């Protein structure tokens, strides 16, 4: 399959999943979001997934698993019932770390490439911006959980650890 055809295929699948996530979030449908989570994981198992789509999918998964459903008005999809669990935050953080690592790979490749590709540079900036947006989105929820649960002994962190 050609690179262009492959990109179109993954773009179509990503857009389909993203639309389903947005629909499920607006309808407060936890089961549909669970299905979206499973659908989003599938392309990550494919060795042919383009790096751009791998990163976008990791960021989508981070936003799905790391945020309570009650915040459905936000433009990034979310998943959970009432409160994000520690396991959800750990999983969301792992997705963010993987996305950040993959962005680093894309940057390194672009830096080594003699023929600088402005479209690739733009895509890397877009992905990095989305990473920061999802990180802020999850941190916003974390702050609300900590403030709203004064009796809890555990604090949950979505901080990114530098490798």
N, C-alpha and C positions, 0 to 999 in steps of 0.2 A: 504494500500500500504506500502511495506517495506521501511525503511529509505534509503537503497541503491537505490531502484527503484525510489523513490521520488527525490533523489539527481540527478540521471541520467536524469530524466525528466526535472528538472529545469536547469541542465547544458545544455541539448540539446536546450531548449528554449532560454536561455541566449546567447548561441553561435550563434543561428539563428538570434537573434535581433542584436547582436554585428556585425555579418557579414553584415546584411542589413544596419546598420548604417555606417560601413566603405564603403560599395558600394555607398550609397547615398551621403556620404561626398565627395568621390573621383569624383563623377559625378556632384557635386554641385546641387543636387536635393532636394530642400526645402520641397516639398510635401512628398517625400519618408521619409525624416527625421522626418517630422511631424507624419507620420504613425508609425515610429519606436518609437517615444516618447510615443505614445498611447499604443503600444504593450508592452513597458517596464514598463508602469504604472500598467498594468493588474496583473502581478504576485505579486506586492506589496499588492494587495487587498486580496490575498489568505492567509488564516490563516496557511496553511501547508508549506509555503515557508521556506526552511531552512535558518538559520541566515546568513550563508556565502553568499547564493544567494541573500538574501535581501540586504546585504551590497554592493555586486558587482553591483546590479541593481541600487541602490541609487547613486553609484559613476558614473555609465554609464549615468544616467539621468542628474546628475550635469554637466557632460562634454558635453552632448547634448544641454542643455538649456542655458548654460553659456558662450558660445563662438561663435563668428561670423563664418559663413560658409566660408568666405574668408581665414580662417586659416586651410583649409582642409588638408594641407600637414602634419599637426601634426598627430601623431599616435592615439590620442584620438579623438573620434568623436565630432562634434560640430553642433550647430544649431543656426541660426539667419540669417538675410539677409546681412545687411551692418554693423550694430553696435549692440552690445548687449544692450538691454534696461534695465532700472532699475528693471523692473519686472522679467526679465530673470535672472539677477544677484541675486535678492532676492530669487527666486525659486532655483537657483543653490546652494546658500548658505544654504537654508533650507535642501536640499538634503544632502549637506556635513555635516551639524549638525546632521541630523538623522543617517547618516553612522557612524559618530564619536561616537554617543551615543551607537549604536549597537555594535561597536567594543569594547567599554567599557563594555557592557554586556557580550560579549564573553570572554574578559579578566577576568572579575570577576568570571564567571563560571569556567574558566580554573584554576584560582587561588584557588578556593574552592574545586576543584576536587582532590581527593586523588591520583588517578592514572593519573599523568601528561601524556598528549598525545602530543608527539613531532609533529605530523602532525597538530594538532590543533594550537600549538604554531607557527608553520611555516605559517599556513593560516592567523593567526592574524597579524603576521609581514608583510605578503604579502599585506593584506588589508590595514594596516596602511600605508605602502609604497605607495600603489595606492592612498589612501586618500591624502597624501602629494603631490603626483604627480599631481592629479587633482587640488588641491588647488593652486599649483604653476602655473599650466597651466592657470587657471582662473585669477590669479593675474597678469600674464604676459599680458593677453589680457586687463585687467583693466588698466595697466600702459600704454599700447599702445593707448587706448581710451582717457585717460586723456592727454597724450602728444599730440595726434593728434587733440584734440578738445579744443584748448586753450580758445575758446569763451564760452564754457559751464560753467555754474555756479555750476553744480552738480558733485560731485565726487562719484564714485561707489566703494564700498568696498566689497571684498570677504573675508575679515579677519574673522577668526573663533572666536566667542565669547565664552569664557570659562563659563561654566554653574556653 
